[in-house]
């Protein structure tokens, strides 16, 4: 009887765990979009929440990476006395502050950037209305406790993110992620909003069904469970793939161009670089010198890409195909060498290990010891950070290496010891009902002794890639997320898996060689983090929430029933209490609290286009339609718009073709241009009246509707008149021109605007010594966006801070400038702090 009860209790815990471990939560739309499109989570939309004696609010929080500013309100609690308790984040001090009423409470804490951006952090507030005390803990460790008369309300309204109430409205919120919001009375859980939805604008309290309302929700679960195709294009000739992990750039080499896919922005650029790549060529980025290399082990040849002149250096046999198809390769930091293992060619599977040392430009064959390594291809390989250990998983091959003698799927995990030059068999997976092989590389999490790999059935052309998580110690694995369609036709197909921890994202690049000497490239991404934001989904489709709740209820009833029947057999034995999970403190209590200066929210006057800061487009109805602009349509629009500015005479079709479709035949490029111009016109029609004409073989574009605004047009008008400095800085402080948008042709436009801005604003600082300190700060900030080491701007900003009695901030700013100056130029700056501000 006891074992049945234990079985049901374990089943119950697995149901709970499978839901709790999923990548879920609510992401908040915040910066760089219109106020009305920002996210708000209101726990009490209809009526206040009643509390007696006290309460505790607990929730998990993390920040979204790659935002310039994180200032804003995490939450606000208001009561029947119109008192408030706020949690805000100050981007200047990189710390959280608790506000009670109209003053800082004295409780502040910081969370390390790595933990804040890549892990969930539990924050808990404990309020005692009788003692009027408020305590805060982070990840289970206390960070502060105060006594305040504000802590006395019994009728509460709680809102996270943007606030739309008449009594208090704010749209300053950090780009954050929230989940597992709970309210306690003492130690009793009263309310629980997991925020694990996939759609909709509400989330129900699991305890009593109270509904929380969400405006502009961005649910995280779909991004963690469904792959998204971010790009698809066809390249000329044969293609090969390599990643520069330091910059998050994936290179796709073709016969006429080098394509660069930027993982952080999901944008692809191309550099014309004609060269012939033979079929099956291998590519790798040397992390020591960041050089992109192509290798052909057959003829022991290497070709290196010259980033300055955009040409490939080195001789390569382009006539013969390789006999090392689908080999596995990796760069080892242990001996600064590239290792190539296994492969297929000439009707034989390989088990040999070849090594190339870039420093000595030397090839050799490594004699291996240890366990037998079965000849194979279509295996997955992953290595540790030191590069002294690699794991090879599965594949397809035969014991003898002969394709005619019993070829079969392999499911063994083998360790490759670089130091000892030996193989060691770890385990063999149980043979699945449906046979599969692997994409060529896998991601290792050596701290948890886990791997992440892509499998696919290799017995069909219309195949699919399935992400799995497995153990490096035990022969077990779990399917994760949805599948990716994959055209598999042996040596004409390949897939690579990459991970960018800075953005918590997996990227898959698939190649398929077409019959007309071209290659189809497809790129898919999935939100993912082994450090707490993402976790495996159960095999197959995810279980709907209502079914989860039914299963939980049934499990509980059955467990209680069996427990009652077996109570005599249990002999009043009590199960030992479960030990609480260890917590890691990721906080520090900073120096004295600084008053936070609210950030000024700047939005597009709709309809219009915002180019300073992040590219943003708003239609006639005031809706943000930026996402409708694919990377290609965005670049096409910018080419037309920027080349039609005053002083420029448009852009020719030939130049558009060269930039967007380099190396394509004229007919293909013309067809692509026509199709995408139609798509662009459909989007422009939603903004307002415009003119797009071809005059003297050059395209010219302009908005005709006076209601349509672009901040660049406003910028050019304002910079002609020195009396509008404040209005000009309000545009510039939105961010750099076309922030995080990078094209080679765009550099001259950015340089021109930076030079104009710096010259005009520097002249203002010199000619207006009696300007208000607040205005001087705005001007200096605008200059420093263009040039972070602008000496005059630094000195004037320090002087303005001193005028505002912010001496510590001024000294810290100058100290940071000195450090960055020395790091950049290799020499100390000539002026000390006192002398520098005296020269303003």
N, C-alpha and C positions, 0 to 999 in steps of 0.2 A: 504493500500500500504506500509506503513511504517513497519508494522510487517513482511511483506514478505521480505523486504530488510534486516531487522534485522536477520530473519531466515537464509537467504543465507550468510550473513556475519558471523554468528555464525558457520554455517557449514564449511565455508572456514577456520575459525580459528581452528576448530576441526581437519581438515585435516592437517594443519600446525603443530598443537600440537602433534597429534599422531605420526608424523615423528620425531619431535624434541625431544620428550620424550623417544624415544627408546634407548636401550643400543647399541650405535654405536660409531664408531671412528676407528682410525688406531693405533694399537700397534706396537712398534718398537722392532724388534729383535736386541739385542745389545751385552750384556755380555756373555761370556763363549761359544761363537760360532765363527766360522771362519769369517774373515773380509768380505769376498765376500758374506756371507749370512746375513749381517746386513742390516737393513732397511733404505731406503733413500726416502724422499718425495721431488721431484723437481717440483716447481710450474712453472718454465720457461725452459722446456727441449729443446725447439726449438729455441726460440729467447728471448732476454731480454724484460722485462716489462717496458714500457715507462711511466714516471710520470712527472708532471709539478708542480713546486712550492713546492710540498711536498706530503706526503702520510702517511697513517696509516695502520699498520698490526695488526690484532687481531686474536687470536686463543684461544681455550680451551686446557688446559694441565693437566695431572695427571701422577703420577709415578706408575709403577707396583711394588707390594710389594715383599718382600723376596729376594732382591738382596743385595749382600755385598757392591757393589760399584755403585754409580749413577753419577760418573764423566763423563763429555762429553759435546759436542755441542748440544744445542737444535736446533738452526738454524744459518745460515750464510747468510748475504745479501752482495753481491758484486756489484760494479758499473763499468761504462766504464773507470774509472780512476784507476781500480784495488784496490779500497779502500773497506774496509770491516766493517760491523757491525755484531757482534756475540752476542749470548746469550749462556752462558755456566753455568754448574752447578758444584760447587766445593764441593766434598763430605766431605772435612775436616772441612770447615766452615758451611756446610749444607745451603748454600746460592747460589743464582743466581747472576751472574755478567754480565754486559754489557761491551763488548770490542769494542773499535773504533780504527781501524788501528792495531797497534802493542802494544797498551797500554790499561789498564783498564780505563774505562770512568769515574768512580766515582759513577756510579749507581749500587747499589746492593740491594737485598731484599731476605728475607726468607719467606717461607710458612710453616706453622705448618705441622708436619708429618701426623697427622690425615687428614687434609684437602688435602695434597699433594697426599696421597696414596688412599683416598677413595672418593674424590669429584673432580669435574671439577673446575679448576681455570682459569678465563679469564685473559690473558695477552695482553696488547695493547701497541704498540710503535707508537708514533706520531713524524714524522720527518718533519721539516720545512727547506727546502733547501735554502730559501732566508735568513732566520735569522740564519741558521746553528745550529738549536737547535734540541735536541732529548729528548723526555719525555716518561716516562714509567709509566703505571698504572696497578694495579693488582686488579681484582674483583671490578673495578670501582673507586679505590682510588689511587691517585698519590703516587709513591714511589721515584721519582727522575727526575731531569731535568738538562741537561748540554748543553754547547755550544761547538761545535767541527767543525773544517774545513772538517772533513770526511763526515759530513752530507751535501752533495752537489750533489750527483749523480742523474742522471735522467734516466739512462738505467740500470735496476736492474735485477739481477738474485737471486732467493731466493730458498734455499734448507734447509730442516729439516733433522736432523739425520746424517747418513753417507754421505760423499761427495766423489763422484767418478770422479770429473772433473780433467782434466790434470793440471789446474792451481792451484788447491787446493784439496788435498786428505786427509781425516781423517776418521777413523773408531771408534773414541772415541765418544760415544753418550750414554746418560742415557737410562735405560729401561723405556721409557715413553709411554704415550698415547696422541694422538692429535686428535682434531676434530674442525669443524666450523672455518676453516681458511678464513679470509676475508681481502680484501684490500679496503681502502677508499681513495677518493680524497676529502678532506674537510669532509663534512658529507654525501657525496654521496657514496653509495656502488658500487664499480666498479667490484669486483670479489668476488666469494663465492664458496669455495670448502667444502661441508659439511662432506666429507669422511664417507659416510654412505653406502658403498658398502658391498657386501657379498663375492665377488670374483673379480679376474682380477687385472691388474697392472696399471689402470688409474682411475682418478676421474675427472668429467667434472665440469667446472665453470658454476654455475646456471645462471649467468648474461649474459655472452657472449660466452659460450661454449669453453673457453680455457682449454686445457687438461693438467692436472698434471700427471706426471709419478711417479710410485712407484716401487722401487726395493725391492724384498723380503717382500711383504706386509703381515701383520697379521691383517686381518679385525676382528673387535670386535663383529659385529652384530651376526654372527653365534653362538659365545660362549654365548651370552646373550639370544638367542631365541631357541636354540636346546640343549636338554639334551644329555650329553655324558656318556656312560657306562664306568666307570673307573675300575671296577672289577666285577668278577662273579666267585663264587666257591660254592662247596657243603660241608656241615659240617655234622658231625655225630650227630644223635639224634635231640632233640628239641633245638631251638635257641631263644635267646632274646637279645635285643639291648639296649645300654645306651651310653650316650656321656659325656666325661669329657671336658666341654667347655673351661677350663683353658688351656689345652694343645692341643685342637683341635683333640682329639682322640675319635673315635667311637669304642666301644667294642661290639663284637659279641660273646656271650657265647654259647658253644656247649658241648656235653657230654664228649669230650676228650681234648678240647683245648680252649684257650681264644684267639680270633683273635682281633688284634688291627689295625684299619684302620686310617691312619694318613692323615687328611684332607689337610694339607699343601703340602704334597708330593705325595698324591694319592697312597701310598704304604701300603700294608697289611702285617703284621707279625703275627706269631702264636706262642703261648707258650703252650706246652703240660701240661695239667692240668686236669686229669680225674675226672669227677664227673657226676652224673646223674641229669639231669634237667627235672622235670615233665612238661607236656604240659601246656602252658599258664602262665608260670612263668614270673613275672615282674622284671625288672632290672632298677637300677638308680645309678648315681654317686653322692655321698654326696659331695657337693662343699666345705663344711667346712674342711673336712680332706682328700678329694680326694679319698675316699674309694669306691670301686665298690661293690654294694649290690644286692642280689637277694631276692625278697619278695614273700611270699605266704600268702595273706590275709585270705584264708580259715582257715588255721591252725595257723595263726599268727606266722609264722616262718620267720627267716632272716638268710641269709648266706653271709659272707663277704670274699672278696678275699684278701689273704695275698700276697702282691707283692714281698716280700722278698723270701719266700719259694715256691711261685707259687702253692698254694693250697687254697681250700675253707674251711673256718672255720664256723662251725655251723651245726645244724641238720636240715634236710629237708625231709618232707614226699614226697617220690618220686613215690608212688604207685597210688595215686589218682590225677585226673586232676582237675584243678581249676574250680570254678563256677563264676569266674570274668574275662571271656574272653573279650578282647578288652576294658578293663577299661582304664580310663585316669588317669595319675598320674603326680605329679610334686613335687619338693622340695621347701618348703617355707622358705625363710630367716627370715621371720617375727617371727616364733616360732621354727625354725630349725627342721621342721618335714616334713615327706613325706605324701602327701594326695593322696588317691586313690578314684576315683569317678566312679559310674556306673558300667557297665559290663553286661555280659550275662552268663547264665549257668542253667542247670536243667529246661530248657524251660521257664525261666523267665528273664526279663530285670530288671536291678537294678537301683536304684536312691539313694542308701545310700552313705555316705561319711565315709571312714575309714582313720585313721591317725596312723602313726608310728613315734615315737620320738627316733632317734638313740642314743642320749645322755643318756636317761633313759631306753632305750630298752623296750619301753612300747607301746602297741597297745590300741587303743580305738575307739569307734564309735562316730562320731560327730553328735549331734542333731542340725539339721538345721532349720532356720526360713525363713521368707520372702515368695516369690512366690513359686508356685509349680514347682518342677523339675521333668519333665516327665522321667520315667525309660527308659534307652537307652543304646546302645553300638554303636560302629563305629562313634563316635563323635570326634571332634578336640578340643584340649585344649591348650591354651597359657596363660602365666602369666607374670606379670610385674617384673622388676628387684628386687623390694623389697619383692616380694613373698606374698604380702598381698591382691592381687587381681588376679583372674583368670577368663578367658572367656571360655565358652563351646559353641561350635557351632554345631548345627545339630545332626545327628545320625539316628538311627533306633530303634524303640521301640513301646510301647503302653501305653495308659493312666493308665491301671491297672497293667502293668508289665507282664501280662500273654501273652505268645507267641501266644495262640490260639484266643485271643480276639483283633481283628482288629489291627495287627501290621502295621506300616507305617513309611515312611521316615519323619524325623523331620528337620526343617529349621530355628529353633529359635536360637537367641544368648542370652545366660544367663550369668550374672555376678555372680561370687562366691566371696563373701566378707569374707576373712579369719578372720578379726578382729571381725566382728559382727556375724559370723557364719550364713550367710543368703544368699539366692539366690535372684536375681533381674532380671526379664525379660527385655531385651533391645528392641528387635524387632523380627520380623519374616520375613524371606526372602520370596519373591514371589515364589510359587511352580513352578519349571522348567518343561519344556516339557519332558525332559528326567531325570528321578529320579536319585539321586546320594547320596552317603554318603561321609565320610571324613576319611583321614588318621589320626592317633591318636593324633598328636600334630600340632600346628601352631605357626608361628613366629609373635610376636607382635611388632609394631612400635608405642609405646605409645605417642611419641612426635607428630606424625602425625595422631594418632588415627586410625591406619590401621592394618590389619592383612594379613598374607600370609598363605594359606592353600592348601592342596591337596584334590581334589574331585575325585570320581570314581563311575561309574554305578555299583550298587550292585545286578543287576538282571542278570548277565552273568559271566561266568568264564573268557572268553577272554576280560577282561576289560582294562582300561587305566587310568593313573593318570594325572589329569590336575591341574596345578598350577593356583591359583586365588589370586587376591588382592581385599580386601574388606574393608569397613568402619566399625569402631566400634560404629559409631553413627547412620548411615543411612543404610537401607537394600539394598545396592547396592554392586556389585562386578564385576570384569573384569578378563577375562581369560588371562593368560600370557604364552608365550613360547609354545613349542610343547608338546605332551603328551608322557608318559612313558608306555610301555606295562606292564600290571599288571595281573597276574593270581590270580583271586579272587575265593576262595572256602571257604567262611565264616571263621570258626575258624582256618583253616589251612593256612590262609594268613594274612599278616600284612605289614604295611608301616609306616616308620618314616621319618620326615622332620627335618633337622638340618641346622643351619646357622653359618658360621664362618666369622665374620666381618673383621678379619685381612686379609683374602684372598678374601673378597667380593665374597663369593661362597655359594650356597645352595647344600646340599647333601641329597639324598634320599636313604634309605636302605629298600629293600623289602625282605620279607621272605615268602617261600612257602614250606610247609611240604610235602615231597614226601612219597610214600607208603612203601619204604624200610627203614624207620626209619632214614631218613636223611632230611636235610633242604637245599633248594636252596637259596643262598644269592646273591642278585644283588645290585650294588651300582652305582648310577648315580649322576652327578654333573652339575651345571649350574652357569655361572658367573652371579652375582647378587649383587646389592647394593641399599638399599632404600635411600641412601644419595647423589644420583646424577649420579652415573655411570650406573645404570640400572633402567629401568622403564617398566611399563606394555606394552605389545604388544596388539593391538586390537584383539578381538576374531577371531579365524580362522587363515588362512594363512596371512602372511604379504603381504602388497600391493607392487608390483614392483614399482620401482622409476618412470619409464616412465608413469605408470597409475596415480601415485600421481601428477605428473606434469600436465597431461591432466585434471584431476579433478580440480586442482587449477585453470588452465586456464579457464575451463568452469564456475567455480564458480565466478571468477572475471568478466567474460563477462556478465553473467546473473545478477550479483549484480549491475554492472554499468548500464545495460539496465533498470532494475527496478528503479534504482536511478534516471535515466533521466526522466522516466515516472512519478515518484512521486515527482519531485523536487518542484512542486507547493504546494503539500500537506505538504511537509516538511517545507515549509515557511522559507527556508534558515536557518533552525536550523542546527547547527553544533554539531556533536558529541563531547563530552569532550575528551581531549587528554588522552590517556592511561598512567597511572602513571608508571614510570620505576620500574622494579622489584628491591627490596632492595638487596644490596650487602653486603657481610660480608668481612671485611678486615682480611686476614689471613697472614699478612706479618709484618716483623720487619726489620728495617734497622740496620745491624750489625755494629760492630766496624770497624776500618780501614781495607781496602781491603788487603788481603794477596795474593801474587802471586801464581797462581795455578800451581802445578806440574803435567804435563800430565801423565796419567796412561800408563804403557807399555802394549800393547796388546800382549797376548801370545796365540798362536794357536797350534793345533795339527799338527805335521809334517805328512801329510797324505801319505799313509794310516796308521792308527794307533788308539790307545786307550789312552785317557787321564784320569787318575785316581786322580790326584791332582786337587782340585777344584771340579767342577761338572763333573760327569761321561759323557764322550763324545766319540763317535765312528765315525771315518771317513773312507769311503771306498776307493777303488783304484782310483776312479774318483775325489776324493776330496769332495764328498758330505757328509754332516752330516746325518748319519742314526741312531742317538741315539734313536729317537722316535720309530724306528722299534723294539727296545728292550722293550718288555713288562716287568712289574715288575718281573714276574717269570723268563723270559729269562735272564734278567739282573742279577738276583741273581744266577741263574744256571751258567752263564758265570763266575761270580766272584768266585764262589766256585771252579770251575775247574782251573781257572787261578791262583788264589792266593795259592791254595794248591799244585800247581806244581812249585812254585818258588824254586830257589836253596836252598837246606837244608831241603826241605819238600818232602815227598814221595807220593804225590797224595792224593786222597780222595776216600773212598769206596762207593759203591752203597748204602749200608745201611745207611751211614751218610747222603748222599744226600737225601734219602727217609725221614729220621727222621727230617731233616731241612725243606724240601719243602713240604712234604706230611705227617705230623705227624699223627699217629693214623690210617692211611689208611691200608687196607689189602695189603699184599705183592704183590699180583697180580695186584691190582689197581695202587699201587705206581710204579711198574715196567712198566706198560703200560703208565702211565703219563710221566715217565722219558724217555722212548723211543720216545714218540711223541714229547716232547719238545727238546730232543737232535737233532731230525731231523730239527726242526724249527731253532735251534741255528746254526746248520751246514750251513743251507741256508744263514744265515746272515754272518757267518764267511767266507764263500766262496767269499763274496763281498769285504772282507778286504785284503786277501792274502793267501798264502800257509801256512798251519798249520798242526799239528799232534795232533790227539785226539785218544789215545789208552788206552786199559785196560790191565795193567801189574800187575800180582800177585793180582788180584781182586781189584786193585786200579786204578782210572782214572787219566791219566796224559795228560796235554795239554801244547802246546807251539807253537808260531809262528815260521815257518821255513824261511819265506821270509825276507831277510835282509832289504828290503825296508819298512817293517812294523815296526813302532816304537811304543813303549809304554813308557810313561814318568816314570813309576815305574822301568823298566829295566835301563833307563838312570840314574835314581836316585841311584840305587844300584852300578852302575859303578862309578859314580862321588863321592859317599860318601866314597869310598875306597882310594881316592886320595885327600889330603888336598889342592892341588894346584888348584883345580877347584871350589873353594867356590862360586865365582860369578855365574858360570853356575848352581851350585846346588841351590842357592837361587832363580835363575830365574824360577826353577821348583816349589820350595816351595811356592813362593809368589803368585802362581795361586790360592792358597786356601788350606784349610785342606784336608788331604787325604780322598777321596770319600765324599766330603762335602754333607750334607743333605741325605746321604745314611746310614741307621741305621739297622743293624741286630745284634742280640746277639752274633753270632759267629764271627762277624767282629771286635769286640772290641779288641781282642788280636792283630790283624794285625795293627790296628790304634795305639795301645799303643806301639808296637814294633817300628813303624816308627817314632812316636813322640819322643821316647826315643833316637833312633839313631840320629835323627836330632838335638835334644837339646844338646846331649853330644858332637857331632862333632862341632856344631857352637859355643857352649859355650867355648870349648877348643880354637877355633880360636880367639875369643875375648880376651881370657886371654894371648894367646901366641903371638898375633900380635897387640900390643898396638899402633903401628904407622900406622895402616891401614887407608885408606882414609875414611873420614866421610861418604861419600855417600855409600861406600861398607858396613860400619858398620851399617848404617840404614837398608840396605837390609837384612843383617844377623839378626839384632834384630827383624825386622818384621817377618822373617821366624820363629824365636823362639817363638814369641808371638802368632803366629797362633796355635802352639801346646800348649802353656801355657801362658795365658794372664797375669798371675801374676809372671812371671819369673823375679826375682829381679835384677839379673845381666843384663839381656837384657834391662830392663827399665832404669837402671843407665847408661849403655853404650849408649843407644839411646838418652837420655837426653844430655850426654856429646857430642855426635856427632852433635846434633842440636845446641848446644852452639858453637861448632867449626864452624858451618855454619851461625852463628850470628842470629839464630832463637830462641832467648831467651824466648820470650813469648810462643812459641810452646812447648819448653822444660818444662817450669813451668806448663803449662796447662796439659801436659802429666803426669807429676809427681803428680799433684793434683788429676787427675782422677785415677791414680794408688793407691794413699793413700785412696781415697774414696772406691774404689772397694776392696782393701785389708781389710779395717775395716769391710765392709759389709760381706765379706766372712769369715773372721777369728774371728770377734767380738773383735778385739784389734787393737790399732794403730800401724803402722809400726814404727820401732825403729829409723830410720834415717830421719833427715830433708833433705830438698832439697840440700842445699849447701854441707852438709856432704856426701850425697849419691853420688853426681857426683865427689866429691874429691876422693872417694874410687875406682874409675874406674881404 
